[in-house]
């Protein structure tokens, strides 16, 4: 029973990571404007905030947008366009 739950959790996490990678590449912000490790940095937020929408990438994107103020600092900065983060660093 314990192994079944572990395998189920791993499958869900893998699906979330794969979905997140797809949505980051095809999402609203161009992939080039995102951190290259955005999928890794945001998977915990997807699981915490939007897991009920996995593996539907469109619904995950909508969920993340709605809950953007609840994103971890790491995920939020990973999804922020690089030009905006560079402007902040110059100030």
N, CA, C and O atoms as a GROMACS GRO file, in nm:
protein
  364
    1UNK      N    1   0.083  -0.119   0.000
    1UNK     CA    2   0.000   0.000   0.000
    1UNK      C    3   0.087   0.125   0.000
    1UNK      O    4   0.060   0.221  -0.073
    2UNK      N    5   0.193   0.124   0.082
    2UNK     CA    6   0.282   0.239   0.091
    2UNK      C    7   0.350   0.265  -0.042
    2UNK      O    8   0.367   0.380  -0.082
    3UNK      N    9   0.391   0.157  -0.111
    3UNK     CA   10   0.457   0.171  -0.240
    3UNK      C   11   0.362   0.225  -0.345
    3UNK      O   12   0.402   0.302  -0.432
    4UNK      N   13   0.236   0.186  -0.338
    4UNK     CA   14   0.137   0.236  -0.433
    4UNK      C   15   0.119   0.386  -0.418
    4UNK      O   16   0.110   0.458  -0.518
    5UNK      N   17   0.115   0.435  -0.294
    5UNK     CA   18   0.101   0.579  -0.271
    5UNK      C   19   0.224   0.653  -0.320
    5UNK      O   20   0.213   0.760  -0.380
    6UNK      N   21   0.342   0.597  -0.294
    6UNK     CA   22   0.467   0.659  -0.337
    6UNK      C   23   0.474   0.666  -0.489
    6UNK      O   24   0.511   0.769  -0.545
    7UNK      N   25   0.438   0.557  -0.556
    7UNK     CA   26   0.438   0.555  -0.701
    7UNK      C   27   0.337   0.653  -0.757
    7UNK      O   28   0.364   0.719  -0.858
    8UNK      N   29   0.222   0.664  -0.694
    8UNK     CA   30   0.120   0.759  -0.737
    8UNK      C   31   0.169   0.902  -0.721
    8UNK      O   32   0.147   0.985  -0.809
    9UNK      N   33   0.235   0.931  -0.609
    9UNK     CA   34   0.290   1.065  -0.586
    9UNK      C   35   0.398   1.098  -0.687
    9UNK      O   36   0.403   1.210  -0.738
   10UNK      N   37   0.484   1.002  -0.716
   10UNK     CA   38   0.588   1.024  -0.815
   10UNK      C   39   0.529   1.048  -0.953
   10UNK      O   40   0.576   1.135  -1.027
   11UNK      N   41   0.426   0.972  -0.987
   11UNK     CA   42   0.362   0.990  -1.118
   11UNK      C   43   0.298   1.128  -1.128
   11UNK      O   44   0.308   1.193  -1.232
   12UNK      N   45   0.233   1.172  -1.021
   12UNK     CA   46   0.171   1.304  -1.022
   12UNK      C   47   0.277   1.413  -1.032
   12UNK      O   48   0.260   1.509  -1.107
   13UNK      N   49   0.385   1.399  -0.957
   13UNK     CA   50   0.493   1.496  -0.962
   13UNK      C   51   0.557   1.500  -1.101
   13UNK      O   52   0.587   1.607  -1.152
   14UNK      N   53   0.578   1.384  -1.161
   14UNK     CA   54   0.635   1.378  -1.296
   14UNK      C   55   0.541   1.443  -1.397
   14UNK      O   56   0.586   1.517  -1.485
   15UNK      N   57   0.413   1.416  -1.383
   15UNK     CA   58   0.315   1.478  -1.474
   15UNK      C   59   0.316   1.629  -1.456
   15UNK      O   60   0.309   1.704  -1.554
   16UNK      N   61   0.323   1.675  -1.332
   16UNK     CA   62   0.324   1.819  -1.306
   16UNK      C   63   0.449   1.883  -1.364
   16UNK      O   64   0.442   1.989  -1.426
   17UNK      N   65   0.563   1.820  -1.344
   17UNK     CA   66   0.688   1.875  -1.396
   17UNK      C   67   0.687   1.879  -1.548
   17UNK      O   68   0.729   1.978  -1.609
   18UNK      N   69   0.638   1.773  -1.609
   18UNK     CA   70   0.629   1.770  -1.756
   18UNK      C   71   0.532   1.874  -1.808
   18UNK      O   72   0.562   1.942  -1.906
   19UNK      N   73   0.418   1.885  -1.744
   19UNK     CA   74   0.320   1.984  -1.784
   19UNK      C   75   0.374   2.124  -1.765
   19UNK      O   76   0.357   2.210  -1.851
   20UNK      N   77   0.440   2.147  -1.653
   20UNK     CA   78   0.496   2.278  -1.626
   20UNK      C   79   0.602   2.314  -1.730
   20UNK      O   80   0.608   2.428  -1.776
   21UNK      N   81   0.684   2.218  -1.768
   21UNK     CA   82   0.786   2.245  -1.869
   21UNK      C   83   0.720   2.285  -2.001
   21UNK      O   84   0.766   2.377  -2.068
   22UNK      N   85   0.612   2.215  -2.038
   22UNK     CA   86   0.541   2.248  -2.161
   22UNK      C   87   0.479   2.385  -2.152
   22UNK      O   88   0.490   2.464  -2.245
   23UNK      N   89   0.413   2.416  -2.041
   23UNK     CA   90   0.345   2.545  -2.030
   23UNK      C   91   0.445   2.659  -2.023
   23UNK      O   92   0.415   2.770  -2.069
   24UNK      N   93   0.561   2.636  -1.966
   24UNK     CA   94   0.661   2.742  -1.962
   24UNK      C   95   0.716   2.771  -2.100
   24UNK      O   96   0.747   2.886  -2.132
   25UNK      N   97   0.728   2.668  -2.181
   25UNK     CA   98   0.777   2.688  -2.317
   25UNK      C   99   0.670   2.753  -2.404
   25UNK      O  100   0.701   2.837  -2.489
   26UNK      N  101   0.544   2.714  -2.383
   26UNK     CA  102   0.436   2.763  -2.468
   26UNK      C  103   0.349   2.868  -2.400
   26UNK      O  104   0.249   2.911  -2.457
   27UNK      N  105   0.386   2.909  -2.280
   27UNK     CA  106   0.302   2.999  -2.203
   27UNK      C  107   0.297   3.141  -2.254
   27UNK      O  108   0.349   3.172  -2.361
   28UNK      N  109   0.235   3.227  -2.176
   28UNK     CA  110   0.212   3.366  -2.214
   28UNK      C  111   0.343   3.444  -2.228
   28UNK      O  112   0.357   3.526  -2.318
   29UNK      N  113   0.437   3.418  -2.140
   29UNK     CA  114   0.566   3.486  -2.146
   29UNK      C  115   0.658   3.403  -2.233
   29UNK      O  116   0.668   3.282  -2.214
   30UNK      N  117   0.726   3.465  -2.328
   30UNK     CA  118   0.817   3.386  -2.413
   30UNK      C  119   0.919   3.310  -2.328
   30UNK      O  120   0.971   3.363  -2.229
   31UNK      N  121   0.947   3.187  -2.367
   31UNK     CA  122   1.039   3.104  -2.290
   31UNK      C  123   1.176   3.168  -2.274
   31UNK      O  124   1.241   3.152  -2.171
   32UNK      N  125   1.219   3.242  -2.376
   32UNK     CA  126   1.350   3.306  -2.369
   32UNK      C  127   1.354   3.412  -2.260
   32UNK      O  128   1.462   3.450  -2.214
   33UNK      N  129   1.238   3.460  -2.218
   33UNK     CA  130   1.232   3.564  -2.116
   33UNK      C  131   1.226   3.505  -1.976
   33UNK      O  132   1.225   3.579  -1.877
   34UNK      N  133   1.222   3.373  -1.966
   34UNK     CA  134   1.213   3.307  -1.837
   34UNK      C  135   1.346   3.243  -1.801
   34UNK      O  136   1.431   3.217  -1.886
   35UNK      N  137   1.360   3.220  -1.672
   35UNK     CA  138   1.481   3.150  -1.626
   35UNK      C  139   1.481   3.009  -1.684
   35UNK      O  140   1.376   2.946  -1.694
   36UNK      N  141   1.600   2.959  -1.723
   36UNK     CA  142   1.606   2.825  -1.781
   36UNK      C  143   1.562   2.714  -1.684
   36UNK      O  144   1.522   2.606  -1.727
   37UNK      N  145   1.568   2.742  -1.555
   37UNK     CA  146   1.527   2.642  -1.457
   37UNK      C  147   1.388   2.670  -1.399
   37UNK      O  148   1.356   2.626  -1.288
   38UNK      N  149   1.306   2.745  -1.473
   38UNK     CA  150   1.174   2.785  -1.423
   38UNK      C  151   1.086   2.663  -1.389
   38UNK      O  152   1.014   2.666  -1.290
   39UNK      N  153   1.093   2.558  -1.470
   39UNK     CA  154   1.011   2.440  -1.442
   39UNK      C  155   1.049   2.379  -1.307
   39UNK      O  156   0.962   2.343  -1.228
   40UNK      N  157   1.179   2.368  -1.281
   40UNK     CA  158   1.224   2.313  -1.153
   40UNK      C  159   1.182   2.402  -1.036
   40UNK      O  160   1.140   2.353  -0.932
   41UNK      N  161   1.195   2.532  -1.055
   41UNK     CA  162   1.166   2.626  -0.947
   41UNK      C  163   1.017   2.641  -0.920
   41UNK      O  164   0.978   2.678  -0.810
   42UNK      N  165   0.933   2.613  -1.020
   42UNK     CA  166   0.788   2.634  -1.004
   42UNK      C  167   0.708   2.507  -0.978
   42UNK      O  168   0.591   2.515  -0.939
   43UNK      N  169   0.766   2.390  -1.000
   43UNK     CA  170   0.691   2.266  -0.978
   43UNK      C  171   0.632   2.258  -0.836
   43UNK      O  172   0.516   2.219  -0.822
   44UNK      N  173   0.706   2.294  -0.731
   44UNK     CA  174   0.644   2.288  -0.597
   44UNK      C  175   0.522   2.381  -0.585
   44UNK      O  176   0.426   2.348  -0.516
   45UNK      N  177   0.527   2.497  -0.651
   45UNK     CA  178   0.413   2.588  -0.646
   45UNK      C  179   0.294   2.532  -0.721
   45UNK      O  180   0.180   2.545  -0.677
   46UNK      N  181   0.320   2.470  -0.836
   46UNK     CA  182   0.211   2.406  -0.911
   46UNK      C  183   0.146   2.298  -0.825
   46UNK      O  184   0.024   2.288  -0.819
   47UNK      N  185   0.229   2.218  -0.760
   47UNK     CA  186   0.175   2.110  -0.676
   47UNK      C  187   0.098   2.167  -0.557
   47UNK      O  188  -0.006   2.113  -0.518
   48UNK      N  189   0.147   2.274  -0.499
   48UNK     CA  190   0.084   2.333  -0.381
   48UNK      C  191  -0.043   2.410  -0.416
   48UNK      O  192  -0.143   2.402  -0.344
   49UNK      N  193  -0.040   2.485  -0.524
   49UNK     CA  194  -0.148   2.577  -0.555
   49UNK      C  195  -0.245   2.529  -0.663
   49UNK      O  196  -0.362   2.567  -0.663
   50UNK      N  197  -0.197   2.446  -0.754
   50UNK     CA  198  -0.277   2.416  -0.873
   50UNK      C  199  -0.278   2.267  -0.909
   50UNK      O  200  -0.305   2.232  -1.024
   51UNK      N  201  -0.249   2.180  -0.814
   51UNK     CA  202  -0.236   2.036  -0.845
   51UNK      C  203  -0.363   1.975  -0.903
   51UNK      O  204  -0.358   1.876  -0.976
   52UNK      N  205  -0.478   2.034  -0.870
   52UNK     CA  206  -0.604   1.977  -0.921
   52UNK      C  207  -0.617   1.995  -1.072
   52UNK      O  208  -0.704   1.933  -1.133
   53UNK      N  209  -0.533   2.078  -1.132
   53UNK     CA  210  -0.541   2.103  -1.276
   53UNK      C  211  -0.438   2.024  -1.356
   53UNK      O  212  -0.441   2.029  -1.479
   54UNK      N  213  -0.348   1.952  -1.290
   54UNK     CA  214  -0.249   1.870  -1.359
   54UNK      C  215  -0.322   1.755  -1.427
   54UNK      O  216  -0.403   1.689  -1.361
   55UNK      N  217  -0.300   1.727  -1.552
   55UNK     CA  218  -0.196   1.776  -1.643
   55UNK      C  219  -0.244   1.881  -1.743
   55UNK      O  220  -0.180   1.898  -1.847
   56UNK      N  221  -0.353   1.951  -1.717
   56UNK     CA  222  -0.409   2.049  -1.812
   56UNK      C  223  -0.329   2.180  -1.806
   56UNK      O  224  -0.351   2.263  -1.718
   57UNK      N  225  -0.238   2.197  -1.900
   57UNK     CA  226  -0.146   2.311  -1.899
   57UNK      C  227  -0.219   2.446  -1.902
   57UNK      O  228  -0.180   2.539  -1.833
   58UNK      N  229  -0.325   2.455  -1.982
   58UNK     CA  230  -0.399   2.582  -1.990
   58UNK      C  231  -0.459   2.620  -1.855
   58UNK      O  232  -0.453   2.736  -1.814
   59UNK      N  233  -0.515   2.523  -1.786
   59UNK     CA  234  -0.575   2.551  -1.655
   59UNK      C  235  -0.468   2.580  -1.550
   59UNK      O  236  -0.492   2.660  -1.459
   60UNK      N  237  -0.352   2.517  -1.561
   60UNK     CA  238  -0.243   2.546  -1.468
   60UNK      C  239  -0.197   2.690  -1.487
   60UNK      O  240  -0.174   2.761  -1.389
   61UNK      N  241  -0.183   2.733  -1.612
   61UNK     CA  242  -0.141   2.871  -1.639
   61UNK      C  243  -0.242   2.969  -1.579
   61UNK      O  244  -0.203   3.066  -1.514
   62UNK      N  245  -0.370   2.943  -1.601
   62UNK     CA  246  -0.474   3.031  -1.544
   62UNK      C  247  -0.466   3.033  -1.392
   62UNK      O  248  -0.476   3.138  -1.330
   63UNK      N  249  -0.447   2.916  -1.332
   63UNK     CA  250  -0.437   2.905  -1.187
   63UNK      C  251  -0.318   2.984  -1.135
   63UNK      O  252  -0.331   3.058  -1.037
   64UNK      N  253  -0.202   2.969  -1.199
   64UNK     CA  254  -0.083   3.042  -1.155
   64UNK      C  255  -0.102   3.193  -1.167
   64UNK      O  256  -0.055   3.270  -1.082
   65UNK      N  257  -0.171   3.235  -1.273
   65UNK     CA  258  -0.198   3.379  -1.290
   65UNK      C  259  -0.288   3.429  -1.178
   65UNK      O  260  -0.264   3.536  -1.121
   66UNK      N  261  -0.393   3.353  -1.147
   66UNK     CA  262  -0.486   3.393  -1.042
   66UNK      C  263  -0.416   3.398  -0.906
   66UNK      O  264  -0.443   3.485  -0.824
   67UNK      N  265  -0.326   3.304  -0.884
   67UNK     CA  266  -0.259   3.291  -0.754
   67UNK      C  267  -0.116   3.347  -0.755
   67UNK      O  268  -0.034   3.309  -0.672
   68UNK      N  269  -0.086   3.437  -0.849
   68UNK     CA  270   0.051   3.487  -0.865
   68UNK      C  271   0.107   3.548  -0.738
   68UNK      O  272   0.228   3.544  -0.716
   69UNK      N  273   0.021   3.606  -0.654
   69UNK     CA  274   0.070   3.666  -0.530
   69UNK      C  275   0.108   3.561  -0.426
   69UNK      O  276   0.174   3.592  -0.326
   70UNK      N  277   0.066   3.436  -0.449
   70UNK     CA  278   0.099   3.328  -0.357
   70UNK      C  279   0.220   3.247  -0.403
   70UNK      O  280   0.262   3.154  -0.334
   71UNK      N  281   0.275   3.281  -0.519
   71UNK     CA  282   0.391   3.208  -0.569
   71UNK      C  283   0.511   3.230  -0.479
   71UNK      O  284   0.527   3.337  -0.420
   72UNK      N  285   0.595   3.129  -0.470
   72UNK     CA  286   0.719   3.144  -0.395
   72UNK      C  287   0.805   3.249  -0.466
   72UNK      O  288   0.792   3.268  -0.587
   73UNK      N  289   0.891   3.316  -0.392
   73UNK     CA  290   0.979   3.415  -0.456
   73UNK      C  291   1.063   3.353  -0.569
   73UNK      O  292   1.087   3.417  -0.671
   74UNK      N  293   1.107   3.230  -0.550
   74UNK     CA  294   1.188   3.164  -0.651
   74UNK      C  295   1.111   3.144  -0.781
   74UNK      O  296   1.162   3.173  -0.889
   75UNK      N  297   0.988   3.096  -0.771
   75UNK     CA  298   0.906   3.074  -0.890
   75UNK      C  299   0.868   3.207  -0.954
   75UNK      O  300   0.878   3.222  -1.076
   76UNK      N  301   0.826   3.302  -0.874
   76UNK     CA  302   0.787   3.433  -0.928
   76UNK      C  303   0.902   3.497  -1.006
   76UNK      O  304   0.880   3.552  -1.113
   77UNK      N  305   1.023   3.489  -0.952
   77UNK     CA  306   1.136   3.549  -1.023
   77UNK      C  307   1.173   3.469  -1.147
   77UNK      O  308   1.221   3.525  -1.245
   78UNK      N  309   1.152   3.338  -1.142
   78UNK     CA  310   1.181   3.254  -1.259
   78UNK      C  311   1.086   3.285  -1.374
   78UNK      O  312   1.125   3.274  -1.491
   79UNK      N  313   0.964   3.324  -1.344
   79UNK     CA  314   0.865   3.351  -1.447
   79UNK      C  315   0.866   3.496  -1.492
   79UNK      O  316   0.804   3.530  -1.593
   80UNK      N  317   0.934   3.580  -1.419
   80UNK     CA  318   0.940   3.722  -1.452
   80UNK      C  319   1.026   3.741  -1.577
   80UNK      O  320   1.133   3.682  -1.589
   81UNK      N  321   0.978   3.824  -1.670
   81UNK     CA  322   1.061   3.850  -1.789
   81UNK      C  323   1.200   3.900  -1.747
   81UNK      O  324   1.210   3.982  -1.655
   82UNK      N  325   1.302   3.854  -1.811
   82UNK     CA  326   1.439   3.889  -1.774
   82UNK      C  327   1.464   4.039  -1.784
   82UNK      O  328   1.539   4.094  -1.704
   83UNK      N  329   1.403   4.104  -1.881
   83UNK     CA  330   1.425   4.247  -1.895
   83UNK      C  331   1.375   4.323  -1.773
   83UNK      O  332   1.436   4.422  -1.731
   84UNK      N  333   1.263   4.277  -1.714
   84UNK     CA  334   1.210   4.342  -1.594
   84UNK      C  335   1.301   4.319  -1.475
   84UNK      O  336   1.322   4.409  -1.394
   85UNK      N  337   1.356   4.198  -1.463
   85UNK     CA  338   1.445   4.171  -1.350
   85UNK      C  339   1.576   4.246  -1.365
   85UNK      O  340   1.636   4.287  -1.265
   86UNK      N  341   1.624   4.266  -1.489
   86UNK     CA  342   1.746   4.342  -1.511
   86UNK      C  343   1.726   4.488  -1.474
   86UNK      O  344   1.815   4.551  -1.417
   87UNK      N  345   1.606   4.541  -1.506
   87UNK     CA  346   1.576   4.680  -1.470
   87UNK      C  347   1.579   4.699  -1.319
   87UNK      O  348   1.628   4.801  -1.270
   88UNK      N  349   1.525   4.602  -1.246
   88UNK     CA  350   1.523   4.610  -1.100
   88UNK      C  351   1.665   4.608  -1.046
   88UNK      O  352   1.697   4.679  -0.951
   89UNK      N  353   1.750   4.524  -1.106
   89UNK     CA  354   1.888   4.512  -1.057
   89UNK      C  355   1.970   4.638  -1.084
   89UNK      O  356   2.065   4.666  -1.013
   90UNK      N  357   1.933   4.713  -1.187
   90UNK     CA  358   2.005   4.834  -1.221
   90UNK      C  359   1.967   4.951  -1.131
   90UNK      O  360   2.044   5.045  -1.113
   91UNK      N  361   1.848   4.944  -1.074
   91UNK     CA  362   1.798   5.055  -0.990
   91UNK      C  363   1.868   5.064  -0.859
   91UNK      O  364   1.838   5.152  -0.778
   0.00000   0.00000   0.00000
